[in-house]
Amino acid sequence: MPALRLPLEIKIQEPSPSMDDAGGDILPSLGRVRLGDLAAVEGLASDSYKICVSTLMQSLAQYSAAIIQLPPADAALLRSGLDSARLFFHQRVYDSVGDVVHSDDAREWKTSGYYADPQMWLEMYDYRPGVTVREHGGAMELSPSGLPDIFSMLGKVCRDILDAVSFSLNLRSCVFTEILDNMPLRSQEVSSSVLSACCHSRPSFEEAQQHGIASPDDSQLLMFSEQEQQIDKTLLTLVKSDRSGLYIKDLHGRWILVDGDLGPHDIVVYPGLALYQETSGYVNPAVHKTEVGNLQGCMFGRCSLAFKLTPRFVARPGGSEMGAAGHGVDTQFQVPVTVTEFMQTDHSADQLFPKNNESSSQAEQDGASLCKSVCATNPGYFLTCQGWPVV
């Protein structure tokens, strides 16, 4: 098959080397696509749309992440939101009693308002439509500005990405709508998705709790421990930060810095466990962690906005749609599970990706299966995958 030349509007990012291979060869690139080219329209799919979908899916298969280039107005809204979040946390007075995250993993769902994790030097403000946030004394809690508009905008971005995923897997259009919240929400409904404004290693926050398990001088000792590896229980997560530091494992188990060279209009997207469940394992969830040991001298810490698109609480994700599209569905995906049960079940990276050579081989086979699936749907438009046969 002859090499495929990309149009000018689709760019490729050269990410930084993995942490394990620092100083070695530069790893292959993440896919970057413009949101405007990824939006589905009525009628036959254009060639540019097929190429964008292929670029997105190849990047998700190989690196569990991709970069979406937003329109200027949306990018400006994000920058404004980051500025507001930075000031919000900078002015926040930390309460070591009332603001600590509970140990029962309560932040995974149904949360809102301000929380803090002293062990990770992390503060966050969760915005969830349908919930009125109040301070401990009962007064209305102030929040970073612009969160409702950013929530709405990023929710639409995620739905466009899900439409591209369904197109690549030969599913019916809008197939994910059945498990998503109503748009807009009805009266008395609470959103299952959440927009989190986060702040890592704010100096004044560290000073307020430095008597804890570590001091600022020990920051390097807390970074990159195996316990810090995270897998979101979402369909998709979108992240925009003011400083790099987000690492995600690629197909071969190497850590990739995915936000090291983002432009002002770029945002990172990566899949979660709910999408893994809904696609019967064809789209692997991202294993990620954040490095915050390079913030010396930064008075605001590392601020980010993370939108987590989550299935509605009463949904029952399963493999029926994948089976109807002709995909093989393993037994573990054939029995639907409620989102409530799913969100309350512990899922670890070690359970999904055991540390042995067989798991690496299986991951490559899963990536090859996704590659072939997209090729079957869009013959001639999938980019050549390293080491994968092109059909």
Secondary structure by P-SEA (a helix, b strand, c coil): ccbbbbcccbbbbbcccccccccccccbbbbbbbccccccccccccaaaaaaaaaaaaaaacccbbbbbbcaaaaaaaaaaaaaaaaaaaaccccccccccccccccccccccccccccccbbbbbbbccbbbbcccccccccccaaaaaaaaaaaaaaaaaaaaaaaacccccccccccccccccccccccccccccccccaaaaaacccccccccccccccccccccccccccbbbbbbcbbbbbbbccccccccccccccccbbbbbccaaaaaaacccbbbbbccccccccccccccccbbbbbbbccccccccaaaaaaacccccccccccccaaaaaaccccccccccccaaaaaaaaaaaaaaaaaaaaacccccccccccccc
